[in-house]
Amino acid sequence: MTDTDRALVRARAGDEDAFRELTDPYRHELQLHCYRIVGSTQDAEDLVQETLLAAWRGLGQFGERASIRTWLYRIATNRSVDTLRASARRPQSLEPMTELPEPSRVSEPIWLQPYPDVLLEGLADAAPGPEARYEAKEATALAFVAGLQHLPPQQRAVLVLRDVLSFRAAEVADMLDTTEAAVNSLLRRARTALDTRLPAAGRERAPLPNSRSEREVVGRFADAVEAGDVEGVLALLTDDAWVTMPPQPHEYQGTEAIGRFLLDRAVSRGGPLRLVPTRANGQPAFGCYFPCPHTEIARPYGLLVLTLAGSNVAEITFFADSSVFPHFGLPRTLTTQRT
């Protein structure tokens, strides 16, 4: 009898420590899996708790035909798909940002949050399975997760299970209570739709995380933002750079359009932002704070995620929802007095 078998026997007898021994090794990867499907850090955390509770209650029905890991993925996937279908966990309407400059494009709103790199430790460098289509780094990037959010729920689930996690078609069919033919059909449609939304293959690769080249461009970007230097920010952008603001549909491309947008926001705020570095989705990011007038306190303003291409910035993604700050270990406020 293996250690897993012994832990399973104890867990079925009501031993919670044995259950944690069985499930804890998969907690972080399950949370990332749920996040990829639902696009929300908070929902993913809740879904993992629901998955583990359902597994604990249903342990007596676990037939050992599949591994514990596969069984947990089955529960987590179906919970995630159900969440997407339930309108109660999504805002019913979107308040548009008013008085913005003319955008380059108005896209379909997507409900998306950034994912803290601290939750990727030990996962991002894991080797993908033999049937995986995407490398682990690519499959955690913001562009990939954002692209997924445009797909119908079952297509998202099938693509992640097959092309990211490398489950076999038969395993995915069993997880979703459908046929292999249906899985293959969903996968073909999901691949076609996602390919149109991912960055062009010719884009220069981003520098390695925390490398000198990454630190240089990120540092120059932060200095320009904190100085209120719009021209300095524009000088770092690629010619086809984008600014996006999920879930807001307004998107800006190119230095001219982005310049108009940044100047408009600077005038609207009335002053520059303070930045605190962090990382999200394997990419450099900043918690943004706006100094309160007549005080020495700066309050959360939003979170910026940078997509780099070589020594330039190819995309700036801004999230106005500061509720994600605790997940990144970002402070509630900053003191603005300089030493």
Buried (B, 14 or more C-beta within 10 A) or exposed (E): EEEEEEBBEBBEEEBEEBBBBBBEEBBBBBBBBBBBBBBBBBBBBBBBEBBBEBBBEEBEEBEEEBEBBBBBBBBBBBBBBEBBEEEEBBEEEEEEEEEBBEBBEEBEBBBBBBBBBEBBEEEBEEEBEEEBBBEBBBBBBBBBBBBBBBBBBBBBBBBBBBBBBBBBBEBBBBBBEBEBEBBBBBBEBBBEBBEEBBBEEEBEEBBEBEEEEBBEBBEBBBEBBBEBBBEBBBBBBBEBBBBBBBBBBBBBBBBEBBBBBBBEBBEEEEEBBBBBEBBBBBBBBBBBBBBEEEEEBBBBBBBBBBBBBBBBBBBBBBBBBBEBBEBBEBEEEBEBEEE
